[in-house]
Amino acid sequence: MKIKDPEERWSKKPHLSTDAAILVALLKKQPQDKRELIKNSRVSDSSFSRDEPLLLREVAIKIVDEGYALSNYEKLDVDIEKEFRKLKVENRATVSIEELANRVGKPPELIREQSYRLGSKCKIIIT
């Protein structure tokens, strides 16, 4: 039986480090609870427990109500994007900032900046 050269084995099937795997999993979907994040990042419980404090300390990730998210995660952005998706389903291309604020449940002043940024991304015109 031939023993494979370790260099050859690694070059054919590269693996991410635990912290990188966690960050990639969060890039794909956030927030995620602990179980879901461990499963999606394909790391062991012990590896996650070892690297979680480092990622929190270095402000790469944060704990939110729904679990873990990247440090730049904003729940308001997610809520606004959900409303834009609903508008697309309704075949609407425009929405007033006041209507959007009512749909999101926040004051217009609070959502204005994110709405214009996300509206252009989602191809929804804010009137």
C-alpha positions as CSV (number, residue, x, y, z in Angstrom):
1,M,0.0,0.0,0.0
2,K,1.4,3.4,-1.0
3,I,1.3,6.2,1.5
4,K,0.4,9.5,0.0
5,D,2.7,12.4,0.3
6,P,1.1,14.9,2.7
7,E,1.9,17.8,0.4
8,E,0.1,16.1,-2.5
9,R,-2.9,15.4,-0.3
10,W,-3.3,19.0,0.9
11,S,-2.8,20.5,-2.6
12,K,-5.7,18.5,-4.0
13,K,-8.1,19.2,-1.2
14,P,-7.4,22.5,0.6
15,H,-9.2,23.2,3.9
16,L,-10.0,26.5,5.5
17,S,-8.9,27.2,9.0
18,T,-11.7,27.1,11.5
19,D,-12.0,30.9,11.8
20,A,-12.1,31.3,8.0
21,A,-14.7,28.6,7.7
22,I,-16.9,30.3,10.2
23,L,-16.6,33.7,8.4
24,V,-17.3,32.1,5.0
25,A,-20.4,30.4,6.5
26,L,-21.6,33.8,7.8
27,L,-20.9,35.5,4.5
28,K,-23.3,33.0,2.9
29,K,-26.1,33.5,5.5
30,Q,-26.5,35.5,8.6
31,P,-27.6,35.4,11.3
32,Q,-27.2,31.8,12.2
33,D,-27.6,30.1,15.6
34,K,-24.7,28.1,17.0
35,R,-25.8,24.7,15.8
36,E,-26.5,25.9,12.3
37,L,-23.2,27.8,12.1
38,I,-21.2,24.8,13.2
39,K,-22.9,22.6,10.7
40,N,-22.6,25.1,7.8
41,S,-18.9,25.9,8.5
42,R,-18.1,22.2,8.8
43,V,-16.1,22.6,12.0
44,S,-16.3,20.6,15.2
45,D,-17.9,21.8,18.4
46,S,-14.5,22.0,20.1
47,S,-12.9,24.0,17.2
48,F,-15.8,26.4,17.3
49,S,-15.6,26.9,21.0
50,R,-11.8,27.4,20.7
51,D,-12.1,30.1,18.0
52,E,-15.3,31.8,19.0
53,P,-13.7,34.0,21.7
54,L,-11.0,35.1,19.3
55,L,-13.5,36.1,16.6
56,L,-15.6,38.0,19.1
57,R,-12.6,39.7,20.7
58,E,-11.3,40.8,17.3
59,V,-14.8,42.1,16.4
60,A,-15.0,39.8,13.3
61,I,-18.4,38.4,14.5
62,K,-21.0,39.5,17.0
63,I,-23.8,37.9,18.9
64,V,-27.3,39.1,17.9
65,D,-30.7,38.1,19.0
66,E,-30.9,35.3,16.3
67,G,-27.4,33.9,16.9
68,Y,-24.1,34.9,15.3
69,A,-23.5,37.5,12.5
70,L,-20.6,39.3,11.0
71,S,-19.7,42.5,12.8
72,N,-21.1,44.7,10.0
73,Y,-24.5,42.9,10.1
74,E,-27.5,45.3,10.4
75,K,-30.9,43.8,11.2
76,L,-32.5,46.9,9.7
77,D,-30.9,46.2,6.4
78,V,-32.4,42.7,6.4
79,D,-35.8,44.0,7.2
80,I,-35.7,46.6,4.4
81,E,-34.4,44.0,1.9
82,K,-37.3,41.7,2.9
83,E,-39.8,44.5,2.2
84,F,-38.1,45.2,-1.2
85,R,-38.5,41.5,-2.1
86,K,-42.2,41.7,-1.1
87,L,-42.6,44.8,-3.4
88,K,-41.0,42.9,-6.2
89,V,-43.5,40.0,-5.7
90,E,-46.2,42.7,-5.8
91,N,-44.7,43.9,-9.2
92,R,-44.0,47.3,-7.7
93,A,-40.9,49.3,-8.8
94,T,-41.5,52.3,-6.6
95,V,-42.3,53.0,-2.9
96,S,-42.5,56.1,-0.8
97,I,-40.1,56.4,2.1
98,E,-43.2,56.8,4.4
99,E,-44.8,53.6,3.2
100,L,-41.5,51.7,3.5
101,A,-41.1,53.1,7.0
102,N,-44.6,51.8,7.9
103,R,-43.9,48.4,6.4
104,V,-40.6,48.1,8.3
105,G,-42.0,49.6,11.5
106,K,-39.3,52.3,11.9
107,P,-39.4,56.1,11.5
108,P,-38.5,57.4,8.0
109,E,-35.5,59.3,9.3
110,L,-34.0,56.1,10.7
111,I,-34.3,54.1,7.5
112,R,-33.7,56.8,4.8
113,E,-30.0,56.1,4.2
114,Q,-30.2,52.3,4.1
115,S,-33.4,52.5,2.0
116,Y,-31.7,54.5,-0.8
117,R,-28.6,52.3,-0.7
118,L,-30.5,49.1,-0.8
119,G,-33.2,50.4,-3.1
120,S,-30.7,51.0,-5.9
121,K,-29.2,47.5,-5.3
122,C,-32.7,45.9,-5.4
123,K,-33.8,48.1,-8.3
124,I,-36.6,49.8,-6.3
125,I,-37.1,53.5,-6.6
126,I,-37.8,55.5,-3.4
127,T,-40.1,58.4,-4.0
